């Protein structure tokens, strides 16, 4: 019996170890797929790309790009940044309203400026968007909808970029023109096949009770926020204006860097750089943009070093255009600190405490009326009988006080005319 039990335990041990090993692998994969790890890996990839560019092209392109920027260029960048930020905030407000969240336009512009500055100043390039999503969700009382509003707003911008980039790269000469044309037909057929599969699933779908409510709700929110009659025109117009502003910023950077190319030549190169910026492999937006710009300008015959200089100028101008977000960040921090000081009881009662701790000035007492005093006869003072009775009644100790005093040990009050002895105590 004992041998059978031992064999069974020995047979179960490898299975338990296998399950534990699988659980450990799943936990490791879950940690590697977490947002913090992805952000660190993306930052590391951006640093590697910049290091390779430094090694191959040197630091002259970076220094030359920064030196070429003057005050008029910074003013133009601030103007373009204002245009793109205002229309981006308008798109965000439209999307938020589409899913049932109120977002005032002025607050949306301020929060979008702050998010742009954090995106440019912090690694990863998306921490500012995460911050505005969480803050808007908390202010609106619905964190989930606040996050989804930001995700849908960014998705609208990416869809506009992909659509415009595909159209321009297919119709205009670029370093990837031939590759895009070769991949266009398979990509189109794949898209048609996916649409056919989705249509077949909708025609032969299961009863609505079996369909996941969460997925259905998310799709309904996306349709209402992006493709409804009330929001679709505004989202489309704002996305086109924002993309045009980004391209104008790139053309300005190319003009400052002395690229010597026309707008028609720069347009596909700008879209390639913007598509590279959408990759989560950067340090505050730096990394893939510079690498793709250097490659694209080199393939177009404009020089890889010149493309790197254009990308550096574009990065500096984008950072300058987001500087109003730093002002918003400091103003919000100062307002929150002032509100905390006002709400703190220790600060609100400081003046009261000072007044209470100040020394009190005694008020002058009025003079008591003169009462008839005792009659003095020689050295003997005689007190009138009436006054003696009044004083004896007024200042006579109460019965409770006499009882309490007489009950104390070693009292000096005699008891029944006899001296105090230890036995009487």
Kinemage of the C-alpha trace (Angstrom):
@kinemage 1
@onewidth
@group {chain A} dominant
@subgroup {mainchain}
@vectorlist {calphas} color= white
{ca unk a 1} P 0.000 0.000 0.000
{ca unk a 2} L 2.784 2.359 0.896
{ca unk a 3} L 4.694 1.435 -2.238
{ca unk a 4} L 1.701 2.290 -4.433
{ca unk a 5} L 1.321 5.652 -2.719
{ca unk a 6} L 4.980 6.449 -3.229
{ca unk a 7} L 4.785 5.525 -6.901
{ca unk a 8} L 1.720 7.743 -7.360
{ca unk a 9} L 3.431 10.685 -5.689
{ca unk a 10} L 6.512 10.143 -7.792
{ca unk a 11} L 4.399 10.015 -10.965
{ca unk a 12} L 2.631 13.281 -10.113
{ca unk a 13} L 5.802 15.198 -9.397
{ca unk a 14} L 6.912 15.748 -13.036
{ca unk a 15} L 3.424 16.976 -13.976
{ca unk a 16} L 3.421 19.464 -11.138
{ca unk a 17} L 6.880 20.644 -12.118
{ca unk a 18} L 5.767 21.045 -15.742
{ca unk a 19} L 2.761 23.087 -14.673
{ca unk a 20} L 4.918 25.257 -12.433
{ca unk a 21} L 7.363 25.767 -15.303
{ca unk a 22} L 4.558 26.787 -17.644
{ca unk a 23} L 3.202 29.187 -15.056
{ca unk a 24} L 6.643 30.740 -14.631
{ca unk a 25} L 7.028 31.183 -18.389
{ca unk a 26} L 3.591 32.790 -18.617
{ca unk a 27} L 4.418 35.197 -15.796
{ca unk a 28} L 7.716 36.076 -17.476
{ca unk a 29} L 6.001 36.698 -20.812
{ca unk a 30} L 3.345 38.773 -19.062
{ca unk a 31} L 6.005 40.939 -17.465
{ca unk a 32} L 7.874 41.329 -20.744
{ca unk a 33} L 4.651 42.372 -22.453
{ca unk a 34} L 3.802 44.972 -19.819
{ca unk a 35} L 3.672 48.682 -20.687
{ca unk a 36} L 6.682 49.569 -18.525
{ca unk a 37} L 8.894 46.986 -20.256
{ca unk a 38} L 7.662 48.050 -23.689
{ca unk a 39} L 8.465 51.673 -22.878
{ca unk a 40} L 11.974 50.786 -21.739
{ca unk a 41} L 12.590 48.643 -24.812
{ca unk a 42} L 11.318 51.417 -27.088
{ca unk a 43} L 13.570 53.944 -25.369
{ca unk a 44} L 16.530 51.584 -25.704
{ca unk a 45} L 15.793 51.124 -29.409
{ca unk a 46} L 15.684 54.890 -29.922
{ca unk a 47} L 19.012 55.314 -28.133
{ca unk a 48} L 20.566 52.596 -30.305
{ca unk a 49} L 19.325 54.273 -33.501
{ca unk a 50} L 20.739 57.637 -32.439
{ca unk a 51} L 24.038 56.039 -31.461
{ca unk a 52} L 24.339 54.402 -34.881
{ca unk a 53} L 23.605 57.715 -36.598
{ca unk a 54} L 26.232 59.457 -34.483
{ca unk a 55} L 28.720 56.751 -35.364
{ca unk a 56} L 28.054 56.749 -39.118
{ca unk a 57} L 27.362 60.432 -39.793
{ca unk a 58} L 29.050 62.170 -36.874
{ca unk a 59} L 27.771 64.975 -34.690
{ca unk a 60} L 28.156 67.687 -37.334
{ca unk a 61} L 24.600 67.193 -38.627
{ca unk a 62} L 23.157 67.697 -35.140
{ca unk a 63} L 25.241 70.787 -34.395
{ca unk a 64} L 24.617 72.281 -37.837
{ca unk a 65} L 20.875 71.791 -37.479
{ca unk a 66} L 20.708 73.562 -34.132
{ca unk a 67} L 22.864 76.477 -35.321
{ca unk a 68} L 20.604 77.203 -38.279
{ca unk a 69} L 17.539 77.934 -36.118
{ca unk a 70} L 16.835 81.630 -35.505
{ca unk a 71} L 14.100 83.688 -33.840
{ca unk a 72} L 11.905 83.959 -36.942
{ca unk a 73} L 12.015 80.189 -37.383
{ca unk a 74} L 10.984 79.660 -33.776
{ca unk a 75} L 8.102 82.132 -34.191
{ca unk a 76} L 6.902 80.279 -37.290
{ca unk a 77} L 7.148 76.962 -35.415
{ca unk a 78} L 5.080 78.379 -32.550
{ca unk a 79} L 2.425 79.527 -35.019
{ca unk a 80} L 2.233 76.148 -36.739
{ca unk a 81} L 2.168 74.439 -33.343
{ca unk a 82} L -0.722 76.628 -32.227
{ca unk a 83} L -2.712 75.685 -35.345
{ca unk a 84} L -2.117 71.945 -35.004
{ca unk a 85} L -2.742 71.939 -31.242
{ca unk a 86} L -6.026 73.835 -31.503
{ca unk a 87} L -7.376 71.505 -34.184
{ca unk a 88} L -6.129 68.427 -32.315
{ca unk a 89} L -7.904 69.618 -29.174
{ca unk a 90} L -11.060 70.220 -31.209
{ca unk a 91} L -10.866 66.647 -32.523
{ca unk a 92} L -10.412 65.371 -28.972
{ca unk a 93} L -13.442 67.333 -27.762
{ca unk a 94} L -15.554 65.974 -30.643
{ca unk a 95} L -14.542 62.387 -29.902
{ca unk a 96} L -15.184 62.814 -26.182
{ca unk a 97} L -18.622 64.261 -26.870
{ca unk a 98} L -19.332 61.377 -29.223
{ca unk a 99} L -18.880 58.840 -26.425
{ca unk a 100} L -20.787 60.892 -23.871
{ca unk a 101} L -18.081 62.839 -22.001
{ca unk a 102} L -18.098 66.610 -21.654
{ca unk a 103} L -14.790 68.315 -22.471
{ca unk a 104} L -14.635 72.131 -22.662
{ca unk a 105} L -12.644 73.419 -25.618
{ca unk a 106} L -10.373 75.710 -23.582
{ca unk a 107} L -9.461 72.936 -21.155
{ca unk a 108} L -8.856 70.594 -24.096
{ca unk a 109} L -6.367 73.031 -25.672
{ca unk a 110} L -4.471 73.491 -22.398
{ca unk a 111} L -4.371 69.749 -21.672
{ca unk a 112} L -3.257 68.976 -25.229
{ca unk a 113} L -0.394 71.458 -24.969
{ca unk a 114} L 0.692 69.866 -21.698
{ca unk a 115} L 0.533 66.384 -23.258
{ca unk a 116} L 2.643 67.494 -26.243
{ca unk a 117} L 5.311 68.903 -23.943
{ca unk a 118} L 5.414 65.738 -21.843
{ca unk a 119} L 5.590 63.605 -24.998
{ca unk a 120} L 8.593 65.605 -26.196
{ca unk a 121} L 10.339 65.810 -22.817
{ca unk a 122} L 9.858 62.258 -21.500
{ca unk a 123} L 11.028 58.936 -22.970
{ca unk a 124} L 8.566 56.843 -24.912
{ca unk a 125} L 6.778 59.697 -26.665
{ca unk a 126} L 3.322 58.716 -25.324
{ca unk a 127} L 3.458 59.493 -21.606
{ca unk a 128} L 1.808 62.859 -22.175
{ca unk a 129} L -1.156 61.193 -23.874
{ca unk a 130} L -1.414 58.710 -21.011
{ca unk a 131} L -1.399 61.588 -18.539
{ca unk a 132} L -4.165 63.532 -20.288
{ca unk a 133} L -6.240 60.361 -20.670
{ca unk a 134} L -6.079 59.569 -16.961
{ca unk a 135} L -6.642 63.159 -15.849
{ca unk a 136} L -9.604 63.656 -18.173
{ca unk a 137} L -11.137 60.365 -17.044
{ca unk a 138} L -10.747 61.315 -13.388
{ca unk a 139} L -12.200 64.788 -13.922
{ca unk a 140} L -15.138 63.351 -15.876
{ca unk a 141} L -15.777 60.644 -13.282
{ca unk a 142} L -15.304 57.834 -15.828
{ca unk a 143} L -11.698 56.706 -16.208
{ca unk a 144} L -12.486 54.093 -18.847
{ca unk a 145} L -14.249 56.512 -21.174
{ca unk a 146} L -11.548 59.116 -20.665
{ca unk a 147} L -8.869 56.670 -21.774
{ca unk a 148} L -10.950 55.464 -24.722
{ca unk a 149} L -11.535 59.049 -25.867
{ca unk a 150} L -7.792 59.677 -26.094
{ca unk a 151} L -7.186 56.336 -27.825
{ca unk a 152} L -9.890 57.037 -30.409
{ca unk a 153} L -8.599 60.573 -30.976
{ca unk a 154} L -5.076 59.302 -31.617
{ca unk a 155} L -6.481 56.527 -33.824
{ca unk a 156} L -8.240 59.118 -35.973
{ca unk a 157} L -4.951 60.951 -36.479
{ca unk a 158} L -3.109 57.742 -37.361
{ca unk a 159} L -5.815 56.712 -39.851
{ca unk a 160} L -5.505 60.077 -41.592
{ca unk a 161} L -1.716 59.709 -41.707
{ca unk a 162} L -1.862 56.175 -43.135
{ca unk a 163} L -4.456 57.125 -45.756
{ca unk a 164} L -2.590 60.245 -46.890
{ca unk a 165} L 0.763 58.457 -46.790
{ca unk a 166} L -0.503 55.554 -48.878
{ca unk a 167} L -2.042 57.866 -51.470
{ca unk a 168} L 1.044 60.087 -51.767
{ca unk a 169} L 3.565 57.239 -51.844
{ca unk a 170} L 1.531 55.453 -54.536
{ca unk a 171} L 1.165 58.452 -56.845
{ca unk a 172} L 4.325 60.530 -56.309
{ca unk a 173} L 7.979 59.587 -56.840
{ca unk a 174} L 9.741 58.547 -53.655
{ca unk a 175} L 12.463 56.121 -52.544
{ca unk a 176} L 9.789 53.516 -51.788
{ca unk a 177} L 7.578 54.175 -54.790
{ca unk a 178} L 8.341 50.886 -56.532
{ca unk a 179} L 8.061 48.856 -53.341
{ca unk a 180} L 4.753 50.476 -52.470
{ca unk a 181} L 3.321 49.793 -55.920
{ca unk a 182} L 4.399 46.163 -55.743
{ca unk a 183} L 2.855 45.719 -52.300
{ca unk a 184} L -0.299 47.665 -53.120
{ca unk a 185} L -2.029 44.852 -55.008
{ca unk a 186} L -1.506 42.138 -52.320
{ca unk a 187} L -2.444 44.621 -49.615
{ca unk a 188} L -5.618 45.592 -51.466
{ca unk a 189} L -6.610 41.974 -51.991
{ca unk a 190} L -5.973 41.229 -48.326
{ca unk a 191} L -8.126 44.186 -47.286
{ca unk a 192} L -10.958 43.024 -49.549
{ca unk a 193} L -10.694 39.513 -48.105
{ca unk a 194} L -10.844 40.835 -44.563
{ca unk a 195} L -13.930 42.889 -45.417
{ca unk a 196} L -15.566 39.824 -46.961
{ca unk a 197} L -14.874 37.757 -43.843
{ca unk a 198} L -16.301 40.451 -41.598
{ca unk a 199} L -19.398 40.733 -43.787
{ca unk a 200} L -19.905 36.950 -43.740
{ca unk a 201} L -19.581 36.874 -39.966
{ca unk a 202} L -22.137 39.645 -39.616
{ca unk a 203} L -24.589 37.852 -41.914
{ca unk a 204} L -24.204 34.515 -40.101
{ca unk a 205} L -23.538 35.853 -36.661
{ca unk a 206} L -24.721 34.167 -33.499
{ca unk a 207} L -27.631 35.545 -31.482
{ca unk a 208} L -26.947 38.836 -29.821
{ca unk a 209} L -27.015 37.239 -26.395
{ca unk a 210} L -23.882 35.238 -27.156
{ca unk a 211} L -21.900 38.144 -28.545
{ca unk a 212} L -19.562 39.732 -25.999
{ca unk a 213} L -21.125 42.896 -24.708
{ca unk a 214} L -17.775 44.555 -24.099
{ca unk a 215} L -16.638 44.229 -27.718
{ca unk a 216} L -20.015 45.356 -28.952
{ca unk a 217} L -19.907 48.393 -26.702
{ca unk a 218} L -16.388 49.354 -27.822
{ca unk a 219} L -17.303 49.080 -31.489
{ca unk a 220} L -20.434 51.134 -30.891
{ca unk a 221} L -18.415 53.857 -29.153
{ca unk a 222} L -15.847 53.933 -31.962
{ca unk a 223} L -18.572 54.198 -34.593
{ca unk a 224} L -20.353 56.945 -32.685
{ca unk a 225} L -17.164 58.899 -31.967
{ca unk a 226} L -15.523 58.722 -35.393
{ca unk a 227} L -18.122 57.900 -38.033
{ca unk a 228} L -21.394 59.418 -36.885
{ca unk a 229} L -22.973 62.354 -38.677
{ca unk a 230} L -22.340 64.708 -35.780
{ca unk a 231} L -18.628 63.976 -35.369
{ca unk a 232} L -17.279 62.569 -38.651
{ca unk a 233} L -17.018 65.913 -40.575
{ca unk a 234} L -15.213 67.657 -37.717
{ca unk a 235} L -12.887 64.722 -37.100
{ca unk a 236} L -12.012 64.552 -40.804
{ca unk a 237} L -11.374 68.296 -41.167
{ca unk a 238} L -9.293 68.500 -37.996
{ca unk a 239} L -7.215 65.458 -38.960
{ca unk a 240} L -6.451 66.911 -42.410
{ca unk a 241} L -5.465 70.292 -40.939
{ca unk a 242} L -3.245 68.690 -38.290
{ca unk a 243} L -1.480 66.515 -40.872
{ca unk a 244} L -0.987 69.537 -43.128
{ca unk a 245} L 0.564 71.394 -40.190
{ca unk a 246} L 3.027 68.566 -39.562
{ca unk a 247} L 4.045 68.533 -43.225
{ca unk a 248} L 4.443 72.337 -43.160
{ca unk a 249} L 6.722 72.007 -40.139
{ca unk a 250} L 8.844 69.465 -42.020
{ca unk a 251} L 9.058 71.725 -45.096
{ca unk a 252} L 10.108 74.605 -42.820
{ca unk a 253} L 12.816 72.429 -41.273
{ca unk a 254} L 14.066 71.424 -44.728
{ca unk a 255} L 14.210 75.073 -45.781
{ca unk a 256} L 16.170 75.998 -42.648
{ca unk a 257} L 18.559 73.077 -43.155
{ca unk a 258} L 19.186 74.134 -46.760
{ca unk a 259} L 17.879 70.973 -48.422
{ca unk a 260} L 17.229 72.813 -51.709
{ca unk a 261} L 14.262 70.585 -52.672
{ca unk a 262} L 10.766 71.468 -53.816
{ca unk a 263} L 7.606 70.771 -51.859
{ca unk a 264} L 6.706 67.969 -54.273
{ca unk a 265} L 10.023 66.267 -53.523
{ca unk a 266} L 9.746 66.831 -49.785
{ca unk a 267} L 6.140 65.673 -49.388
{ca unk a 268} L 6.755 61.903 -49.660
{ca unk a 269} L 9.913 62.202 -47.563
{ca unk a 270} L 7.969 64.076 -44.880
{ca unk a 271} L 5.255 61.416 -44.797
{ca unk a 272} L 7.881 58.684 -44.483
{ca unk a 273} L 9.417 60.498 -41.518
{ca unk a 274} L 6.001 61.021 -39.913
{ca unk a 275} L 5.152 57.344 -40.353
{ca unk a 276} L 8.440 56.466 -38.669
{ca unk a 277} L 7.534 58.755 -35.770
{ca unk a 278} L 4.427 56.668 -35.091
{ca unk a 279} L 6.615 53.699 -34.133
{ca unk a 280} L 6.952 53.304 -30.336
{ca unk a 281} L 10.757 53.082 -30.607
{ca unk a 282} L 11.931 56.559 -29.691
{ca unk a 283} L 13.257 58.847 -27.004
{ca unk a 284} L 10.780 61.703 -26.844
{ca unk a 285} L 10.158 61.311 -30.589
{ca unk a 286} L 13.861 61.021 -31.484
{ca unk a 287} L 15.246 57.924 -33.148
{ca unk a 288} L 13.282 56.361 -36.052
{ca unk a 289} L 12.478 59.787 -37.514
{ca unk a 290} L 16.162 60.654 -37.852
{ca unk a 291} L 17.069 57.234 -39.220
{ca unk a 292} L 14.310 57.179 -41.850
{ca unk a 293} L 14.969 60.795 -42.845
{ca unk a 294} L 18.684 60.083 -43.347
{ca unk a 295} L 17.909 56.991 -45.428
{ca unk a 296} L 15.149 58.658 -47.482
{ca unk a 297} L 17.187 61.773 -48.308
{ca unk a 298} L 20.153 59.614 -49.208
{ca unk a 299} L 18.015 57.417 -51.487
{ca unk a 300} L 16.506 60.524 -53.103
{ca unk a 301} L 19.967 61.905 -53.910
{ca unk a 302} L 19.772 64.751 -51.382
{ca unk a 303} L 22.386 63.375 -48.976
{ca unk a 304} L 21.950 61.327 -45.811
{ca unk a 305} L 23.634 64.006 -43.724
{ca unk a 306} L 21.208 66.610 -45.018
{ca unk a 307} L 18.269 64.386 -44.156
{ca unk a 308} L 19.608 63.948 -40.636
{ca unk a 309} L 19.979 67.718 -40.287
{ca unk a 310} L 16.379 68.219 -41.459
{ca unk a 311} L 15.142 65.686 -38.914
{ca unk a 312} L 17.112 67.380 -36.128
{ca unk a 313} L 15.711 70.798 -37.021
{ca unk a 314} L 12.216 69.308 -37.130
{ca unk a 315} L 12.694 67.802 -33.663
{ca unk a 316} L 13.917 71.100 -32.197
{ca unk a 317} L 11.056 73.054 -33.787
{ca unk a 318} L 8.519 70.531 -32.495
{ca unk a 319} L 9.942 70.874 -29.000
{ca unk a 320} L 9.762 74.675 -29.261
{ca unk a 321} L 6.152 74.458 -30.479
{ca unk a 322} L 5.243 72.433 -27.374
{ca unk a 323} L 6.808 74.882 -24.886
{ca unk a 324} L 3.440 76.508 -24.033
{ca unk a 325} L 2.645 73.138 -22.488
{ca unk a 326} L 5.402 73.767 -19.932
{ca unk a 327} L 3.669 77.013 -18.975
{ca unk a 328} L 0.382 75.126 -18.571
{ca unk a 329} L 2.118 72.479 -16.469
{ca unk a 330} L 3.674 75.042 -14.113
{ca unk a 331} L 0.423 77.026 -13.859
{ca unk a 332} L -1.589 73.906 -13.015
{ca unk a 333} L 0.987 72.871 -10.419
{ca unk a 334} L 0.951 76.326 -8.793
{ca unk a 335} L -2.853 76.384 -8.707
{ca unk a 336} L -3.019 72.930 -7.133
{ca unk a 337} L -0.395 73.868 -4.518
{ca unk a 338} L -2.292 77.065 -3.650
{ca unk a 339} L -5.549 75.156 -3.293
{ca unk a 340} L -3.869 72.654 -0.972
{ca unk a 341} L -2.497 75.465 1.185
{ca unk a 342} L -5.933 77.067 1.329
{ca unk a 343} L -7.632 73.814 2.270
{ca unk a 344} L -5.005 72.902 4.889
{ca unk a 345} L -6.411 73.614 8.392
{ca unk a 346} L -2.913 74.281 9.751
{ca unk a 347} L -2.491 77.208 7.333
{ca unk a 348} L -6.061 78.472 7.490
{ca unk a 349} L -6.000 78.784 11.319
{ca unk a 350} L -2.492 80.245 11.548
{ca unk a 351} L -3.775 83.808 11.981
{ca unk a 352} L -6.280 82.682 14.611
{ca unk a 353} L -3.540 80.864 16.517
{ca unk a 354} L -1.331 83.976 16.503
{ca unk a 355} L -4.171 86.086 17.879
{ca unk a 356} L -4.972 83.510 20.571
{ca unk a 357} L -1.326 83.231 21.641
{ca unk a 358} L -0.883 87.007 21.928
{ca unk a 359} L -0.719 88.304 25.566
{ca unk a 360} L -4.063 89.600 26.762
{ca unk a 361} L -4.178 93.196 27.952
{ca unk a 362} L -6.105 93.457 31.245
{ca unk a 363} L -9.059 95.777 31.086
{ca unk a 364} L -9.402 98.472 33.799
{ca unk a 365} L -11.896 97.442 36.443
{ca unk a 366} L -14.421 99.989 37.673
{ca unk a 367} L -14.056 101.155 41.235
{ca unk a 368} L -16.388 99.374 43.648
{ca unk a 369} L -18.779 101.602 45.545
{ca unk a 370} L -17.694 102.405 49.022
{ca unk a 371} L -19.510 100.407 51.644
{ca unk a 372} L -19.802 101.341 55.266
{ca unk a 373} L -16.721 99.995 56.998
{ca unk a 374} L -16.156 98.812 60.481
{ca unk a 375} L -16.082 101.225 63.332
{ca unk a 376} L -12.642 101.651 64.787
{ca unk a 377} L -12.404 102.142 68.492
{ca unk a 378} L -8.833 102.412 69.542
{ca unk a 379} L -6.957 99.261 68.483
{ca unk a 380} L -10.029 97.027 68.494
{ca unk a 381} L -11.936 96.568 65.268
{ca unk a 382} L -15.622 95.932 65.653
{ca unk a 383} L -17.605 94.572 62.731
{ca unk a 384} L -21.327 95.227 62.588
{ca unk a 385} L -23.491 92.195 63.211
{ca unk a 386} L -25.379 92.434 59.901
{ca unk a 387} L -22.210 92.693 57.842
{ca unk a 388} L -20.687 89.797 59.759
{ca unk a 389} L -23.681 87.586 59.062
{ca unk a 390} L -23.650 88.438 55.327
{ca unk a 391} L -19.942 87.705 55.006
{ca unk a 392} L -20.210 84.495 56.971
{ca unk a 393} L -23.051 83.273 54.746
{ca unk a 394} L -21.318 84.345 51.532
{ca unk a 395} L -17.914 82.892 52.206
{ca unk a 396} L -18.953 79.933 54.329
{ca unk a 397} L -17.761 76.652 52.824
{ca unk a 398} L -20.373 74.418 51.357
{ca unk a 399} L -21.391 71.194 53.011
{ca unk a 400} L -19.877 69.035 50.221
{ca unk a 401} L -16.577 70.886 50.506
{ca unk a 402} L -16.500 70.414 54.268
{ca unk a 403} L -17.226 66.709 53.936
{ca unk a 404} L -14.550 66.250 51.319
{ca unk a 405} L -11.988 68.205 53.332
{ca unk a 406} L -12.770 66.387 56.566
{ca unk a 407} L -12.464 63.026 54.861
{ca unk a 408} L -8.892 63.668 53.724
{ca unk a 409} L -6.215 61.856 55.699
{ca unk a 410} L -4.181 63.841 58.157
{ca unk a 411} L -6.645 66.695 58.006
{ca unk a 412} L -6.003 69.680 60.252
{ca unk a 413} L -9.668 70.099 61.073
{ca unk a 414} L -10.402 68.839 64.600
{ca unk a 415} L -13.078 66.213 64.997
{ca unk a 416} L -15.567 66.873 67.813
{ca unk a 417} L -13.072 69.014 69.708
{ca unk a 418} L -10.593 66.132 70.160
{ca unk a 419} L -7.018 66.185 68.865
{ca unk a 420} L -6.122 64.166 65.763
{ca unk a 421} L -4.693 60.744 66.550
{ca unk a 422} L -3.746 57.851 64.240
{ca unk a 423} L -6.752 55.899 65.518
{ca unk a 424} L -9.162 58.695 64.590
{ca unk a 425} L -7.614 58.939 61.077
